[in-house]
Amino acid sequence: MPGPRLPLAGVLRLNRPSDIWFKPALSVVAAVAPPNLLLLALGRLDLAMYTMAGSLCALYAHNRPYAARAGVLARVVLGMTAGLAVALVAASLTSNAVVLVTVGALLAAVQKALCDATRLGPPANVVLTFITSASLFVPQTLGQVPGHLALALAAGAWAWIVGMAPGLARPHGPERRATAHALTLAAGYAEQAGARTAHGPRARAAAAAGVYAAWQTLLSVRGDGTRLALERLVVRAEAALATPADADPARLRAWARDLRGTGPLPRPDGRADGGRADRHRVGGDRPDNDELLGAEADRAAGQPPLWHRLGPLAPVAVRTALGCALAGYASLALGVGRPYWAVVTAASLYQANVTLTWNRAVQRVVGNLAGVLAFAALVPLAHVHPAALVLVCLALNFGAEALISRNYWLGSVCVTPMALLVTEFAQYQDSGRLITERVADTLVGAAVGFVAAVAVTNRRAGDRLGHALTAVEGARDRAAHLLTEPRPAPAALESARRGLAAALVDLRTTADAASGEWWQRALPEERVVTAERSAHRTLAATVRRQGLHPARNTHARAEDVRR
């Protein structure tokens, strides 16, 4: 069947900035500045490519709790260094551009699959692919590789310190922000549901994703009083999501405001708690202790193995490899001296489905074309002195991270001139030629990359939607069966509720991804809507049975649950 229409309206619309836009923006400046300024003082800016490989790792994991962030950042640094090592060894063994483009495309596919499977988060694989692809075309000898990798590791260690440093002032900042975000979204949904606006389903999906993200954040840290207090607040957000008519949006927003500072943690019973919630032992007679038991069960279960998560990503990996390779080959055929720009452009396009990939292609082209104009305006200033070149690049690093959460194209306006100026660290280039090649590679990479996305159809998306539907229906049946029992075990009821909530989030994510794919059989949209509505009713009944909200009907009737 023909695929969905490719939109233009709204693709370039600006969003509200991220709540923590300043964190990656400041972190990347703090991570990049010392190595670059040191190389400037030594007269070795030609080595900045290698230190930037490590420094740019400071862009990652800003939404992770610090205990988890330490491991994630360390793995990013090691992954970046491993990709750089492959690229540098390849560059030292051959100068054949076709071979190097092929290596770059395979690296891009591996990086895309691993970042998606591990849910690394922004900037995901794009920065990794930019560094490794560019390094493939830097003249190299095998003897130089260890020293260049040491520079990357040293800068990566500094980036790790920069990423972890805020934890000294706010050790629970990420967990508090994630919980506050979930409460705010739940309050918004409760208001939308009460007003019965057309945006209610969208608000519910956003709130469910926010609650799920908050649980994932809290489940990644060890138990202490702060985590238990935050879990109780997330339980309230989740309960508001299930029974919006019983929720108090004003109270949810007040709790969210209290969490954004450094003051005492709010408590659902109205009392403040300075992180001493561990004195309320899990398993007592408070209603929310059942939820904490469920959280402990989720934490013990852990995540499925990496190989299991990589399986469904095979089509995306094939798309990435094929699109990047073809884009690089087309760039070479046009005589462009830096085909890695086309490789990176193609790699940056691939999203969850073809429609989202189209959106990213439009954003990438618009942002890059505006970015080359910005480069033309900035390059005279950057050529005044090497120090000016370094400072302009630092300003562009900050601008890119400050703006990219508004819309990808706006961040690209800063990323593009920065990438062009980085090529001048070794020696000044012909600006006209740089602009011409960048425009050509952008257009070629976007066009060829998108064609590859259309050609490599993700036919498994429909199958995964069927599996997600079966999972929701099974989880709903389990919860409904427990509700028919006179006195179901609290832990079992909570486990069933949380399992159903997680299955619903997965169903909506899978349905959204499948709906934007091309050349598929018709999707079971009516079955999806029916499953979601039935599951929402069961969640509401479960929440009321657990006493998380004052029930308007004290006991949910079995026939209401089973409808």
C-alpha positions in Angstrom: 0.0 0.0 0.0 1.2 3.6 -0.6 2.9 5.2 2.3 1.8 8.2 4.4 2.0 11.7 2.9 5.3 13.5 3.6 4.5 16.8 5.4 6.1 20.2 5.1 3.8 22.1 7.4 5.2 22.3 10.9 8.5 20.6 10.1 10.4 23.8 10.8 8.2 25.0 13.7 10.1 26.1 16.8 9.4 24.2 20.1 9.9 25.3 23.6 13.5 24.9 24.7 14.5 21.9 26.8 14.4 22.4 30.5 18.1 21.7 30.7 19.3 23.2 27.4 22.0 25.1 29.3 23.6 22.0 30.7 24.9 20.4 27.5 25.6 23.9 26.2 27.8 24.8 29.1 29.3 21.3 29.5 30.5 21.2 25.9 32.2 24.6 26.2 33.9 23.5 29.5 35.0 20.2 27.9 36.3 21.6 24.6 37.9 24.9 25.8 40.8 23.6 27.9 42.2 21.1 25.4 41.8 23.5 22.5 43.4 26.4 24.3 46.3 24.2 25.4 46.9 23.1 21.8 46.7 26.7 20.7 49.4 27.7 23.3 51.5 24.8 22.0 51.0 25.7 18.4 49.4 22.3 17.6 45.8 23.1 16.7 46.2 20.4 14.0 45.6 17.9 16.8 42.3 19.3 17.8 40.4 16.7 15.8 41.5 14.0 18.3 40.9 16.0 21.5 37.5 17.0 20.3 36.6 13.3 19.9 36.9 13.0 23.6 35.6 16.5 24.5 32.3 16.0 22.7 31.4 13.1 24.9 30.4 15.8 27.4 27.2 16.2 25.4 25.8 12.9 26.6 23.8 11.6 29.5 22.6 14.9 31.0 19.2 13.3 31.9 20.8 10.4 33.8 21.2 10.2 37.6 24.9 10.7 38.5 25.4 7.1 39.6 24.2 5.9 36.2 25.8 8.8 34.3 29.2 7.7 35.4 29.0 4.4 33.7 27.2 5.8 30.6 29.8 8.5 30.1 32.6 6.0 30.5 31.1 3.8 27.9 30.5 6.7 25.5 34.2 7.7 25.8 35.3 4.1 25.2 32.9 3.7 22.3 34.1 7.0 20.8 37.7 5.9 21.1 37.0 2.5 19.7 35.3 4.0 16.6 38.2 6.5 16.3 40.7 3.7 16.5 39.0 1.8 13.6 38.9 5.0 11.5 42.5 5.9 12.1 43.8 2.4 11.4 41.8 2.3 8.2 43.2 5.7 7.2 46.7 4.6 7.9 46.3 1.4 5.8 44.7 2.8 2.7 43.9 6.0 0.9 41.3 4.5 -1.4 38.3 6.7 -0.9 35.8 4.0 -1.8 37.1 1.7 0.9 37.2 4.5 3.4 33.6 5.5 2.6 32.5 1.8 3.0 34.2 1.6 6.4 32.5 4.9 7.4 29.1 3.6 6.4 29.6 0.3 8.4 30.8 2.2 11.4 27.7 4.5 11.1 25.4 1.5 11.0 27.0 -0.1 14.1 26.9 3.2 16.0 23.2 3.8 15.1 22.1 0.3 16.2 24.0 0.5 19.5 22.8 4.0 20.4 19.2 3.0 19.6 19.4 -0.3 21.4 20.9 1.2 24.6 18.6 4.3 24.4 21.6 6.5 24.8 19.7 9.7 24.0 20.7 12.8 22.2 22.9 13.5 20.4 22.9 9.7 19.9 25.0 8.4 17.0 25.4 11.7 15.0 28.4 13.0 16.9 30.1 9.6 17.0 29.7 9.3 13.2 30.9 12.8 12.6 34.2 12.1 14.4 34.9 8.7 12.9 33.9 9.7 9.4 36.0 12.8 9.4 39.0 10.9 10.9 38.9 8.4 8.0 40.1 11.2 5.6 42.9 12.6 7.8 46.3 11.4 6.6 47.7 9.0 9.1 50.4 6.5 9.8 50.1 3.5 12.1 52.8 4.9 14.4 50.7 8.0 15.0 47.6 6.2 16.0 48.4 5.4 19.7 49.3 9.0 20.4 46.2 10.3 18.7 44.0 7.8 20.7 45.7 8.9 23.9 44.7 12.5 23.2 41.1 11.4 22.7 41.1 9.4 25.9 42.6 12.3 27.9 40.1 14.7 26.6 37.4 12.1 27.2 38.5 11.8 30.8 38.1 15.5 31.2 34.7 15.4 29.6 33.7 12.7 32.1 34.8 15.0 35.0 32.8 17.9 33.4 29.7 15.7 33.1 29.9 14.5 36.7 30.8 17.8 38.4 27.3 19.2 38.8 26.5 16.2 41.1 28.6 17.9 43.8 26.0 20.6 44.1 22.8 18.7 43.3 23.4 15.0 43.7 19.8 14.1 43.0 19.1 16.8 40.4 18.3 14.5 37.4 15.9 12.4 39.4 14.1 15.4 40.7 13.8 16.9 37.2 12.4 13.7 35.8 9.8 13.4 38.5 8.9 17.1 38.2 8.5 16.6 34.4 6.2 13.6 34.9 4.0 15.5 37.5 3.7 18.5 35.1 2.7 16.3 32.2 0.2 14.4 34.3 -1.3 17.7 35.5 -1.6 18.9 31.9 -3.3 15.7 30.9 -5.8 15.9 33.8 -6.7 19.4 32.8 -7.1 18.3 29.1 -9.2 15.3 30.1 -11.4 17.5 32.3 -12.0 20.0 29.5 -12.4 17.2 26.9 -10.3 18.9 24.3 -9.1 17.5 21.1 -5.6 17.3 22.4 -6.4 14.9 25.2 -5.1 11.7 23.5 -1.8 13.5 22.6 -1.5 14.9 26.2 -2.1 11.4 27.6 0.6 9.9 25.4 3.1 12.6 26.4 2.2 12.1 30.1 2.6 8.3 29.9 6.0 8.7 28.2 7.0 11.2 30.9 5.9 8.9 33.7 7.7 6.0 32.1 10.9 8.0 31.7 10.7 9.0 35.4 10.4 5.4 36.4 13.4 4.4 34.2 15.4 7.2 35.8 14.6 6.2 39.3 15.1 2.5 38.6 18.6 3.2 37.5 19.8 4.4 40.9 20.2 2.6 44.2 17.6 2.9 46.9 17.8 5.6 49.5 15.4 8.0 51.2 15.3 10.5 48.3 14.6 7.8 45.7 11.7 6.4 47.8 10.2 9.9 48.2 10.5 10.6 44.5 8.9 7.2 43.7 5.9 8.1 45.8 5.5 11.3 43.7 5.8 9.4 40.4 3.1 7.0 41.7 0.8 10.0 42.1 1.6 11.1 38.5 0.9 7.6 37.3 -2.4 7.5 39.2 -3.4 10.9 37.8 -2.8 9.4 34.3 -5.0 6.5 35.0 -7.9 8.4 36.7 -7.6 12.1 35.6 -11.1 12.9 37.0 -9.8 12.2 40.5 -6.6 14.1 40.1 -5.7 17.6 41.5 -3.7 19.3 38.8 -2.8 22.2 41.0 -1.3 20.0 43.6 0.7 18.0 41.0 2.1 21.3 39.7 2.9 22.5 43.2 4.9 19.3 43.8 6.7 19.8 40.5 7.7 23.4 41.4 9.0 22.2 44.8 11.2 19.6 43.1 12.9 22.0 40.7 14.9 23.7 43.5 17.1 22.3 46.2 14.6 22.5 49.0 13.0 19.6 50.9 11.2 17.0 48.9 7.4 17.3 48.9 5.4 14.4 50.2 2.1 13.2 48.8 0.5 13.5 52.3 1.3 17.2 52.3 4.4 17.2 54.6 7.8 18.2 53.5 10.6 15.6 53.7 14.3 16.5 53.4 15.2 13.1 51.8 14.5 11.1 54.9 11.7 9.0 53.4 13.6 5.8 54.2 12.2 6.0 57.7 8.9 4.9 56.1 9.7 1.3 55.5 8.5 -0.3 52.3 5.8 -2.8 53.0 3.8 -0.9 55.7 0.2 0.0 55.6 0.5 3.2 53.4 -1.2 2.8 50.0 1.8 3.8 48.1 4.1 1.2 49.7 2.5 -1.3 47.3 3.9 0.7 44.4 7.3 0.8 45.9 7.2 -3.0 46.2 6.4 -3.0 42.5 9.3 -0.7 41.7 11.6 -3.0 43.6 10.4 -5.9 41.5 11.0 -3.9 38.3 14.5 -3.0 39.4 15.3 -6.7 40.1 14.0 -7.7 36.7 16.4 -5.5 34.8 16.6 -5.0 31.0 16.6 -7.7 28.3 20.0 -8.5 26.9 21.6 -6.3 24.3 21.4 -8.8 21.5 17.6 -9.1 22.1 17.3 -5.3 21.7 19.4 -5.2 18.6 17.3 -7.7 16.7 14.4 -5.3 15.8 16.9 -2.6 14.7 18.3 -4.6 11.8 16.2 -2.7 9.2 17.4 0.7 10.6 21.1 -0.6 10.6 20.7 -1.7 6.9 19.2 1.6 6.0 22.0 3.5 7.6 24.8 1.4 6.1 23.3 1.5 2.6 22.3 5.2 2.7 25.7 6.4 4.1 27.6 4.3 1.6 25.6 5.4 -1.4 25.8 9.1 -0.3 29.5 8.9 0.1 29.9 7.2 -3.3 27.7 9.8 -5.0 29.8 12.6 -3.3 33.0 11.0 -4.7 31.5 10.8 -8.1 30.8 14.5 -8.0 34.4 15.1 -7.2 33.8 16.5 -3.6 37.0 16.4 -1.5 35.2 15.6 1.8 32.7 12.8 1.1 32.4 12.2 4.9 30.0 15.2 5.0 27.6 13.3 2.8 28.0 10.2 5.0 27.3 12.2 8.2 24.3 13.9 6.6 22.8 10.5 5.6 23.5 9.1 9.1 21.8 12.0 10.8 18.5 11.4 8.9 17.4 8.0 10.2 14.6 8.1 12.7 11.9 5.7 13.9 10.1 5.7 10.5 10.2 7.1 7.0 7.9 10.1 7.8 10.2 11.2 10.7 13.2 10.6 8.5 11.7 12.9 5.9 11.2 15.6 8.6 14.8 15.3 9.6 16.0 15.5 6.0 14.1 18.8 5.5 15.4 20.2 8.8 19.0 19.1 7.9 19.0 20.7 4.5 17.5 24.0 5.7 19.8 24.2 8.7 22.9 23.4 6.7 22.1 25.9 4.0 21.6 28.6 6.6 24.7 27.4 8.3 27.0 28.0 5.3 25.7 31.5 5.1 26.6 31.9 8.8 30.1 30.5 8.0 30.5 33.0 5.2 29.8 35.8 7.7 32.0 34.4 10.5 35.1 33.2 8.6 36.7 36.7 8.2 36.6 37.0 12.0 37.9 33.5 12.5 40.9 34.2 10.2 42.0 37.2 12.3 44.0 35.0 14.6 44.0 31.3 15.7 42.7 32.4 19.0 39.7 33.9 17.3 39.1 30.7 15.4 39.0 28.7 18.7 36.7 31.2 20.4 34.3 31.3 17.5 34.1 27.5 17.5 33.4 27.6 21.2 30.6 30.1 20.7 29.1 27.9 18.0 29.4 24.8 20.2 27.3 26.7 22.8 24.8 28.0 20.3 24.3 24.6 18.8 23.3 22.9 22.1 21.3 25.9 23.2 19.2 26.0 20.0 18.9 22.4 18.9 16.1 21.5 21.3 14.0 24.2 19.7 14.3 22.4 16.4 17.0 20.4 14.8 17.4 22.8 11.9 18.1 25.7 14.2 20.9 23.9 15.9 22.3 22.9 12.5 22.7 26.6 11.8 25.5 26.6 14.4 26.8 23.1 13.8 27.5 23.6 10.1 29.9 26.6 10.5 31.5 24.9 13.4 32.2 21.8 11.3 33.6 24.0 8.5 35.8 25.9 10.8 37.2 22.8 12.5 38.7 21.9 9.1 40.8 25.1 9.4 42.5 24.1 12.6 45.3 22.5 10.7 45.5 25.3 8.0 43.2 27.8 6.5 41.1 26.6 3.6 39.5 28.1 0.5 36.2 29.4 2.0 34.4 29.3 -1.3 35.4 25.7 -2.0 34.3 24.7 1.5 30.9 26.3 1.1 30.4 24.7 -2.3 31.4 21.2 -1.1 29.3 21.4 2.0 26.2 22.4 0.0 26.8 19.6 -2.5 27.3 17.0 0.2 24.2 18.2 2.2 22.0 17.8 -0.9 23.5 14.6 -2.0 23.5 13.1 1.5 19.9 14.1 2.2 18.6 12.9 -1.1 20.4 9.6 -1.3 19.9 8.9 2.4 16.2 9.4 2.2 15.9 7.2 -0.9 17.7 4.4 1.0 15.1 4.9 3.8 12.3 4.4 1.4 14.0 1.5 -0.4 14.8 -0.5 2.8 11.3 -1.0 4.2 10.9 -1.8 7.9 8.4 -4.6 7.4 8.9 -5.8 10.9 7.2 -2.6 12.2 3.8 -4.2 11.6 4.8 -7.5 13.3 6.1 -5.6 16.3 2.8 -3.7 16.5 1.0 -7.1 16.6 3.3 -8.3 19.4 2.7 -5.0 21.4 -1.1 -5.4 21.0 -0.9 -9.0 22.3 1.2 -7.8 25.3 -1.3 -5.1 26.2 -4.2 -7.4 25.9 -2.5 -10.1 28.0 -1.4 -7.5 30.7 -4.9 -6.1 30.8 -6.4 -9.6 31.3 -4.0 -10.3 34.2 -4.9 -7.1 35.9 -8.6 -7.6 35.3 -8.4 -11.1 36.8 -6.8 -9.8 39.9 -9.5 -7.2 40.3 -12.1 -9.9 40.5 -10.5 -11.5 43.5 -11.8 -10.5 46.9 -8.4 -9.7 48.4 -5.6 -9.7 45.7 -2.0 -9.6 47.0 -1.0 -5.9 47.0 2.4 -6.6 45.3 0.7 -8.7 42.6 -1.8 -6.0 41.9 0.9 -3.4 41.7 3.0 -5.5 39.5 0.1 -6.1 37.1 -0.7 -2.3 37.0 2.9 -1.3 36.3 3.2 -4.0 33.6 0.0 -2.8 31.9 1.2 0.8 32.1 4.5 -0.1 30.5 2.8 -2.2 27.8 0.6 0.8 26.9 3.6 3.1 26.5 5.3 0.5 24.3 2.1 0.1 22.2 1.8 3.8 21.6 5.5 4.1 20.6 5.3 1.1 18.3 2.0 2.3 16.7 3.5 5.7 16.1 6.6 4.2 14.5 4.6 1.8 12.3 2.2 4.5 11.2 5.0 6.4 9.5 6.4 3.5 7.6 5.9 2.9 3.8 4.7 0.0 1.8 3.1 -2.0 4.6 -0.1 -3.8 5.0 -2.9 -1.9 6.6 -2.4 -1.3 10.3 -5.0 -2.6 12.8 -5.8 1.0 14.0 -9.3 0.1 15.3 -7.8 -2.8 17.4 -5.1 -0.4 18.8 -7.8 2.2 19.8 -9.9 -0.5 21.4 -7.0 -2.0 23.3 -5.9 1.4 24.6 -9.4 2.3 25.8 -9.9 -1.0 27.5 -6.5 -0.9 29.2 -7.2 2.7 30.4 -10.4 1.6 32.1 -8.6 -1.4 33.7 -5.8 0.9 34.9 -8.4 3.3 36.4 -10.1 0.4 38.2 -6.7 -0.8 39.5 -5.7 2.6 40.8 -9.0 3.0 42.7 -8.7 -0.5 44.1 -5.3 0.4 45.5 -6.6 3.6 47.1 -4.3 5.9 45.3 -7.1 8.4 44.5 -10.4 8.7 46.3 -12.6 6.4 44.4 -15.9 7.8 43.2 -17.2 4.2 43.2 -15.6 2.3 46.1 -15.3 -1.0 44.2 -14.9 -1.4 40.5 -17.4 -3.9 39.2 -16.1 -6.9 37.3 -18.2 -6.1 34.3 -16.8 -2.6 34.1 -13.3 -3.9 34.1 -14.0 -6.6 31.5 -15.7 -4.4 28.9 
